[in-house]
Amino acid sequence: MNTKAPATSTFAISNCQQVLHSTLATTMTTSIPSPPALPFLGHITQLDKEIPQRTFDLLADQYGEIYKLNLITRQSLIVASYELLNELSNDKRFPKTVVGALEKMRNGMGDGLFSAYPGEENWGIAPPQKCSSNEKENYIDGDSTQEQTHSFVQAMVDFLIESANRANRPPIMNILMRSSSAKYQADLKIMNHLVDERE
């Protein structure tokens, strides 16, 4: 008997669809169920706008431990049981895929720990960064350094949010939303500027 995963786990592996579709298609004896969808819009209009997780839980009750959704920008597999989630977390059978928001984050983070494609190992060989005692003192006592750090943190938060938003929009929308794109590029510039100064 499968134990239903809690709300925080239900959507955990939905972005692995590129590998999962090809692998599961050859191993499953029945097709993965999917709710009826609208042309062009897929299932996006069925999601609870306030708390989308409610929709995932209700669909899990109806369709079982795995089902498929068309979210306009991608086909996603939703898993809602601990047993299947654990099986799909086996990185020897299902290697990590970098899609959705993680792929957009590569614009600012490159091949970091979470955004590296399989085989990219720069994240593992980067030397540890150390602050000199002078830098630590400036961080504690220097208003300008604190302001710079704050602007970096705000830029990073905005960059991460916009990366997730860009991954969930149709590509044409990202092109048309010029002010969002300009802010995205400005945030990247702020982050890169501070990192370059520290090197």
C-alpha positions in Angstrom: 0.0 0.0 0.0 1.4 3.4 -1.0 1.6 6.2 1.5 0.6 9.5 0.1 3.3 12.1 0.3 2.6 15.3 2.1 1.9 18.5 0.3 5.6 19.6 0.3 6.7 16.4 -1.5 3.9 16.1 -4.1 5.5 18.3 -6.7 9.0 17.5 -5.8 10.1 15.7 -9.0 7.8 17.3 -11.6 10.7 19.0 -13.4 12.4 15.6 -14.1 10.0 14.9 -17.0 12.6 14.8 -19.8 14.3 11.7 -18.3 11.1 10.3 -16.6 9.0 10.3 -19.8 11.6 8.3 -21.8 12.4 5.9 -18.9 8.9 5.3 -17.6 7.5 4.9 -21.1 9.5 1.8 -21.5 8.9 0.3 -18.0 5.3 1.1 -17.2 2.6 -1.3 -18.4 -0.1 1.3 -18.3 0.0 4.9 -19.5 0.3 7.8 -17.0 -3.1 9.3 -16.4 -3.9 12.9 -17.1 -7.0 15.1 -16.5 -8.9 16.5 -19.5 -7.1 19.6 -20.8 -8.0 22.7 -22.8 -6.5 23.3 -26.2 -3.4 25.6 -25.9 -3.9 26.3 -22.2 -3.5 22.7 -21.0 -4.3 22.4 -17.3 -3.1 25.8 -16.2 -6.7 27.1 -15.7 -7.4 24.2 -13.3 -4.8 25.2 -10.8 -5.9 26.9 -7.6 -4.6 30.4 -7.9 -4.2 30.9 -4.1 -2.7 27.6 -3.2 -1.8 25.5 -6.3 -0.9 22.6 -4.0 -4.6 22.0 -3.3 -5.1 21.1 -6.9 -2.2 18.7 -6.9 -3.6 16.9 -3.8 -7.1 16.7 -5.2 -5.8 15.3 -8.5 -3.7 12.8 -6.6 -6.8 11.6 -4.8 -8.5 11.2 -8.2 -5.6 9.9 -10.4 -3.3 8.1 -8.0 0.4 8.3 -7.1 1.5 9.6 -10.5 -0.2 11.8 -13.1 0.7 14.2 -15.9 -0.1 17.9 -16.4 0.4 20.2 -19.3 1.5 23.5 -17.7 1.8 25.4 -21.1 5.6 25.7 -20.9 6.2 22.1 -20.1 4.7 18.6 -19.5 5.1 17.8 -15.8 4.8 14.5 -14.0 3.4 14.8 -10.5 4.3 12.2 -7.9 2.3 11.8 -4.7 3.6 8.8 -2.8 6.8 8.3 -0.7 7.5 4.9 -2.4 7.5 6.3 -5.9 9.3 9.5 -4.9 12.1 7.4 -3.3 12.4 5.2 -6.4 12.6 8.2 -8.7 15.2 9.8 -6.5 17.7 7.1 -7.4 20.2 9.1 -9.4 21.7 6.0 -11.0 18.4 5.3 -12.7 17.2 8.9 -13.1 20.1 11.4 -13.4 19.5 15.0 -12.5 17.9 17.2 -15.1 18.2 21.0 -15.2 15.0 22.4 -16.5 12.4 25.0 -15.6 13.6 27.6 -13.0 16.9 25.9 -12.5 17.7 26.3 -16.2 16.9 30.0 -16.0 19.1 30.4 -12.9 22.1 29.3 -15.0 21.9 32.9 -16.4 23.3 34.1 -13.1 24.8 31.0 -11.5 26.3 29.1 -14.3 27.1 25.5 -13.5 26.6 25.8 -9.8 25.7 22.9 -7.4 22.0 22.9 -8.3 22.2 24.3 -11.8 25.0 22.2 -13.3 24.1 19.7 -16.0 25.3 16.1 -15.5 29.1 16.1 -16.2 29.6 19.7 -15.3 31.7 19.6 -12.1 33.0 23.1 -11.7 30.8 23.5 -8.6 32.8 20.7 -6.9 36.3 22.1 -7.6 35.8 25.8 -6.7 38.2 26.8 -3.9 36.6 27.9 -0.6 36.2 31.7 -0.3 37.7 33.3 2.8 37.2 36.8 4.1 40.2 38.7 5.3 40.0 40.3 8.8 39.8 43.7 7.1 36.8 42.5 5.0 35.1 41.1 8.1 35.6 44.4 9.9 34.3 46.4 7.0 31.2 44.1 6.9 30.5 44.8 10.5 31.4 48.5 10.7 31.2 49.8 7.1 27.9 51.3 6.1 28.8 51.3 2.4 29.7 47.5 2.5 26.4 46.8 4.3 24.5 48.7 1.7 26.3 46.9 -1.1 25.6 43.5 0.6 21.9 44.4 1.0 21.7 45.4 -2.7 23.2 42.1 -3.7 20.8 40.1 -1.5 17.8 42.0 -2.9 19.0 41.6 -6.5 19.5 37.8 -5.8 16.1 37.4 -4.4 14.5 39.3 -7.3 16.6 37.3 -9.8 15.5 33.9 -8.3 11.8 35.0 -8.3 12.0 36.2 -11.9 13.9 33.0 -13.0 11.0 31.0 -11.6 8.4 33.3 -13.3 10.3 33.1 -16.6 10.3 29.3 -16.5 6.5 29.3 -16.1 5.7 31.8 -18.9 5.4 31.1 -22.6 8.7 32.3 -24.2 6.8 35.0 -26.2 5.7 36.5 -22.9 9.3 36.9 -21.7 10.1 38.7 -24.8 7.2 41.1 -24.5 7.7 41.9 -20.8 10.5 44.4 -21.4 10.5 46.0 -18.0 10.8 42.6 -16.3 13.6 41.6 -18.7 15.4 44.9 -18.0 15.1 44.4 -14.2 16.3 40.8 -14.6 19.4 42.0 -16.5 20.0 44.8 -13.9 19.9 42.2 -11.1 22.4 40.1 -12.9 24.7 43.1 -13.3 24.5 43.9 -9.5 25.3 40.3 -8.6 28.2 40.0 -11.0 29.7 43.3 -10.0 29.9 42.4 -6.3 31.3 38.9 -7.2 33.9 40.4 -9.5 35.0 42.8 -6.8 35.5 39.9 -4.3 37.7 37.9 -6.7 
